[in-house]
Amino acid sequence: EGMHYSFLSAGELDAFNPDASMRLALPNPVSGDYGIMRDSLLPQLVQSLGRNYARQIEAPALFEIGRVFWKKGEDYGEEKRLSLGFCGPFGRGPLERRKAVSNEEALLWLKGMVENLCATLHAPTPRFELEDFVAFEKGWSVAIKIGKGTAGRFGLVRRELRHPYRVNTPMAVAEI
């Protein structure tokens, strides 16, 4: 389980959502690195997975249940979200761990996790629709639809966001 601060820098959030119109900025932050209240759990999840992988954890996997914050005009809000992710040969047995992980394999593992989570929670069966998202590889991003709304998204993190941690295998993350 990952536990992260609710504050980030604007730069960290911009890589995952460049639209800053709904962000809450602190008037007097302790540091410029912690001046914005997070509107997504994904930036810190990706950082934690990357740091673990860079420290030779072969197949790091993390989740976080946390709050995100926003403003719409004069209204402010917060909600609980779940993020989960992994990189490396997470779903494999010991004899298969050395083979390279494909994009399809990583995305299907994550899709299975989302489906199992919905079934365990007795939630309606989710539908999955391709949807481009700025933080994910082109063509490897999926919106999670339940009923008429979007419940979240998952996909493979862009190479540019994995590069600082030397992650050379697909990193699959979801936020619901």
C-alpha positions, 0 to 999 in steps of 0.5 A, a space after each residue: 500500500 502506498 501512502 502519499 501526501 495530498 500536496 504536489 507541485 504543479 509540474 508533477 500534476 501537469 504531466 498527468 493533466 495539463 488542465 489546471 483550472 480545477 486545481 486547488 493552490 495553497 495560498 502559503 505552501 510550506 514549499 513550492 514542491 507542495 503547493 497544489 492539492 492533488 487532483 489525481 493519485 497517479 503522479 505519486 503512484 508512478 513515482 513510487 513504482 519507478 523508485 521501487 523499480 530503480 532500486 531493483 524490485 523486479 515487479 513492484 506493485 502498489 495501490 493507494 486509497 486516497 482523497 483528491 481535491 478540486 474546485 469548480 467556480 466557487 465550489 470545492 470538493 473532494 472524493 476518495 479514489 483508488 489507484 493501483 499499478 505495477 511494472 515488470 513480470 508481476 503476474 508470472 510464475 518464477 520460471 517465466 519471469 525473465 521473458 520480456 513483458 509485452 504491452 498487451 500482457 500488462 494491460 490485460 493483467 490490469 484489466 483483470 484486476 479491475 474486473 475482479 475488483 468490480 465483481 468482489 464489490 458487487 459493482 455493475 460489470 464495467 465496460 472498457 472504451 479506448 480513450 487517449 489520456 495525456 499520461 498514457 502511451 498512445 493507443 494504450 489507454 482505456 476509460 472504465 465505464 459503469 452505467 452512463 458515466 466514466 468511473 476511471 481509467 487505466 493504461 500504460 504510462 508514457 515512456 517519458 514519465 518512466 525514463 527518470 526511473 530507468 523503467 524499460 518495461 510497461 508500467 500499467 496503472 489505474 485510477 478509479 
